[in-house]
Amino acid sequence: MELKGKNVFVTGSTRGIGKAVALAFAKEGANIVLNGRGEISAELITEIESFGVKCIGISGDIASFESAGKMIQDTIEGLGSIDILVNNAGITNDKLLLRMSEEDFTRCIQINLTGTFNMTQHAIKKMMKQRSGSIINMSSVVGLMGNIGQANYAASKAGVIGLTKSVAREVAARGITCNAIAPGFIETEMTEILSDKVKEQMSQQIPLQSFGQVEDVAKTAIFLARSPYITGQVLNVDGGLVMNG
């Protein structure tokens, strides 16, 4: 897919991986919808627009089916269409299973998995009419291998992979692709709070011996959006942490 002039909605795009993805698409000439639960800063909108593209900020809760539908409709009204949806927004709430409350578990599922479903279903309805589009879902290597203290997060991200593959099969005939990215340890605000000792221990588990950068994930999103013959796939961006044979 040629990205210049396309309209891209990136959920959870005010910081971290989501922001990097939005900037990467803007650099390719795509118009951007920034999203978060709070107000979108004028400074970030201006930064995106500096690449000569249109940018609008749409606040809303992806965990709400109604809110997701309104955000997609607002995108259509603001930009005319939606060509690419990047389902990036997500949360963690780490606890050992025996200490995890029902709310701890369900909240992760509601945002990470149900939120991805909500946004995808509303966007797919528009994409099917235009017989083109790309859905890119943010999963995690934890969804592939599990992790101590992350039963809720792992379940939600594994669910995203199953959702991705099913959607890919359902919409392929309409010229729409659906893929997932599974980041490993990426340098973000979440990893900055870790001690140097913990970071070193984590790095030793990675064959490339270092954390990834948000730009590594963003480049993968660009690759998938441009690839009309790749669908139903999960691309690990993890320095070799998880190697599927």
Buried (B, 14 or more C-beta within 10 A) or exposed (E): BEBEEBBBBBBBBBEBBBBBBBBBBBBBBBBBBBBBBEEBEEEBBEBBBEBEBBBBBBBBBBBBBEBBBBBBBBBEEBBEBBBBBBBBBBBBBBBEEEEBEEEBBEBBBBBBBBBBBBBBBBBBEBBBEEEBBBBBBBBBBBBBBBBEBBBBBBBBBBBBBEBBBEBBEEBEEBBBBBBBBBBBBBBBEEBEEBEEEEBEEBBEEBEEEEBBBBBBBBBBBBBBBEBEEBBBBBBBBBBEBBEEE
